[in-house]
Structures are given as structure tokens and as C-alpha cells.
Amino acid sequence: MSEVDVTDLATRLHGAVDDHPVDVPNLLAPARSRRRRRRVLGGTAAVAVVVAGALVASQLLGTAPHTALVAATPSPTLSASTVPSAATLSNEAIAARCAPQMAKYNALPQLPGIPRQPGRTNTWHVAHQAHPYRVGDIVAMVPDSMDYTAYCRIPAAGQESVNVSFADLEAASLTTVDRVAMCGESMSILDRPTPTTASADFPGPDLRDATIVAAASAGNTMALLLSQGATTYSCILYPQPWLAGGVVMYPMDGTRALRVGFSGFATDAAEKSVVPMGTYYFSAGRLPADARTIEITISKKVVATVTANADGWWVAAFMVAGRNAFAEPSTYAVKDAAGTVLKTADFGS
Amino acid sequence: MDADAEFEQYVADSFARLCRTAFLLCGDWQRAEDAAQETLLKMHRSWGRIVRHEGLDAYARQTLVRTLIDEWRRPWRRREHVADALPEASLHPVDATTQIDDRAQLVRAVARLAPRQRACVVLRFYLDTSVADTAAALGCSEGNVKRLTSDGLAALRVVLDTTEGSLT
């Protein structure tokens, strides 16, 4: 692109948005309120209690790569990480035991905010100080910059040097109980503590007693729907150390709707060692009672069919291999149990 | 001027610019306003330190971009919308029968870029940010910024050439 083009681009970018009216909000009051609220949360965060008993849908979690779907009928099991006799570890003990495992993250060149000078390493902090952890649990760790999430499987004393690879932390390598627990290790940069805070106190529910409602996988990613109490959570487990990686978890409102939209990622060559190249799509929701399946079509080809469970919940994860498919025509059709089409539309409509 | 007064003044001076930058990054005015507000609220938490050590505009750029990158990484961005549209969902090919003005076409073309390419193009050419400052905002090397920018411009040219014949 020539200099003339670039100059023109700058002009056109300004022309595209600069005359859009923007009302300036009063942010001082909410800013003060948020500061007060964070103090309150910090003061009560240490009282959380772990309850054992995640439910399993393991037969449904081995979904073949590049496909969607799952509606699960869970059966119960206990988490090995919540055996009553196991002692809860302090955050300091966890950080110390996990330090050797964090070395593999320190070496990654793509992580923002991580010092890369020779000989320097990060100090890693337990991200959810309020979550009780025991030996064998997977715990989210954040560096001083709190810009990236890493994971550690807490070793027993004397076992700190045992290698835990990135592959060991992928969904396919985890037990169902660990997958559920890992969803509770999610966090958002939007909740990032102030950089001056010495350690991390990201908010987020401990989901170790949640039930898997549905699950789906695409490549080495996995999407789950979890139920805990009255709340259903969507969760995606990404392979490590994908830049987009870690865990993304959200509570859902349970509204039944025919509308279907997807979010996702188009990978590029730089990521091919971590994930198969392609466009990854994820979504979840709850269909009306009369609706049963969602057929997804990209570039006139059906790429996935998702079936809702008896309560209407559905989750989808699929991958279109080899290219950025976001710009291609993408539609869905919602059908009832008899195959009658209830709605067809473009994604998000 | 005390810190709160400084904050209010900065909000008044910068909100529109942050909001418009965010729109170019995400293509949605509501999300853009959310991101601009979130950026400024985060800044309030550490106002004194930012003023003393980091510089307001640099911190705002970094926080805005990282806030939106975090959003892009969220498969379900808003809890109240079970299945929101893709960040790139507005990228459907231009319908030749639909009249689309130049501005919408440019915004759509920018939206088709990969997120970090998009961030580089917007920071470099809308905010006129230096390579070094763009690298700081994205948390990557200057070399990466140059590559992402070059790739983004090339991709942008392809998209605009396809839809209008040429960028200029």
C-alpha cells in the first residue's frame, strides 16, 4: 500500500467515525462506587467452601473433532480433589509448589507483560484467592502483570519437579471432574485487580460441585454447559498456551430463544502448533420447548447439527478447517422434533 | 486540581476519542461505549500512579485495546444475550444490490481484519500512534506491530479493492 493510500486511509477512518455523536457520561460516581465495592468483595472473599460432587457426562465429552453438539444426561461422581481428608493449601504454599510448573510459561515469547530478559522470571499468584485448593487440583495462576492466565496442577510435597505439560492441561487430557473444576478457574481482564495489588483476587464462582448439562468439542477445544444451583454457566476450555487460551466462563440467563449467534476465532499459521488451523465457532443457549435441533450451514454446506436436551439447553463447538470462514455466508435452521423448520436466519439474527 | 477533578476533565476530553477508536476496533457503538467507560473506570482506580508514571493516553490506549481483545476472546460476550453475534459477524460479503455508503464500507472492511491487525491499523492510522506506542498498547514487539500493520493494510486493500475497485 502506497503512502498516498495510507494517508487516505487515515482521512477515511476519521471521516467514518468522527462525526458520530457521543455523549460523555458522568463516570466519577460509578468509579467511586466500584472502588468501594471492590473493597467489600476483598474483605469477604475468604469464606468460600468447597462441596464435592461434580456430575459426569464423560461418554458425551469425547466428541469427535470438528463436530458440534451434545445433550447430556449426567450421572454423579466425586471429585478426587475434594476428598475430605485432603488439607487445603495456603496460597503461599500453592505458589511455591507451582513455581517449577510456571517455568514453561515464563519461556513463552508471545505472552504480554511477561519479562523476557535472560534470567528473569515472573512471580506467579493464585488468581482466585477465595477458592480452597488441595493437592491435585488445577489452579489458575497470574503473573505480576495479571495479563495472562497460566495453570498448575498442584503437586504433593516433594513432587514439585514432576513435569506437567501443556498437553496435560488440555480438555482431552483432563478428567470430567477436572474439566468442571477448571471452568471455575475462569477470569476476565475486566476484573483485573489494580496493578499495585501484591496478589490476585479475581472474583468468580467455585464450580466444583456443578453438573455438566451439555458439552461439545472442536479440535482440542471443549465447550461445556454447567449447572450449579439455579444458574447455568457456559464454559470453554482452550488448549495451552494458545494466546486466546485458558478458560472462558459465563453465567447464562436461561431465556428460551430461537435466535442463534456464534463467537469464535480464526487461527493463523502462528498458532498451528497449538490448535489445528481453522475457524472455531462456539455458542450455547436454550431453545423453546417445541424446538429440538439447530442445523448450521456455512458456504451452503451443513457443518454441524446441534440437539438440545430435554430442558432446551444446547451447546455447540465446531471448526471449519483451513481458512477464515467468518466472511462466508453463515446461516442456521432451527427445527422441531419432526424436522419442521421453525426458523432460518443468518448468524445472530 | 484534585484527582477526581482531573479524572472528570480527562473523561470529558477523551471519551469521544476512546469511544470512536473502540468502534473501529469492534464495529458496535454500544460495545464501544462500554469499552471506553470500562477503560476510564479502570484508570480511576490507579489514577495517581498512571499520571505519575505511565501517561494517561498511553495507559488508555493499552487498556482499551486489551479490554476489547479480552472481549474478542470471550465466546459469549454478554450474559444477557445467550448467543450474541460474532465480533466478525458483520462481515458478510457486501450485497451488490444494497447501497452501502463509503463509511460503512470502510468500517466493515476494517472489521474483517484479524483482531490484532485491526488494532494495529486503527492505532497507527486513526490515532496516529507510533510503532513503539502501538507495541506497548498491544504488549508485543515493534517488529510484530510492523508485520501486523503490513498484513492488515494488505488485507484491507484486498477487501476494499473487491468492493470498490481501489482504496483510493
Interface residues (C-beta under 8 A of the other chain):
Chain A: M1 V4 D5 V6 D8 L9 A10 R12 L13 H14 G15 A16 V17 D18 H20 V22 V24 P25 N26 L27 L28 P30 A31 R32 R34 R35 R38 Q110 P112 G113 D147 S188 I189 L190 R192 T194 P195 T196 A223 S234 I236 A244 V248 Y250 P251 M252 D253 T255 A257 R259 V260 G261 F262 S263 G264 F265 A266 D268 Y281 F282 S283 A284 G285 R286 N324 F326 A327 E328 P329 S330 D346 F347 G348
Chain B: D4 F7 E8 V11 A12 F15 A16 C19 R20 F23 L24 W29 E33 Q37 E38 L40 L41 K42 H44 R45 S46 R49 R66 T67 D70 W72 R73 R74 P75 W76 R77 R79 E80 H81 V82 A83 D84 A85 L86 P87 E88 A89 L91 H92 P93 D102 R103 A104 L106 V107 V110 R112 A114 V121 V122 F125 Y126 D128 L138 G139 C140 L153 A154 L156 R157 L167 T168
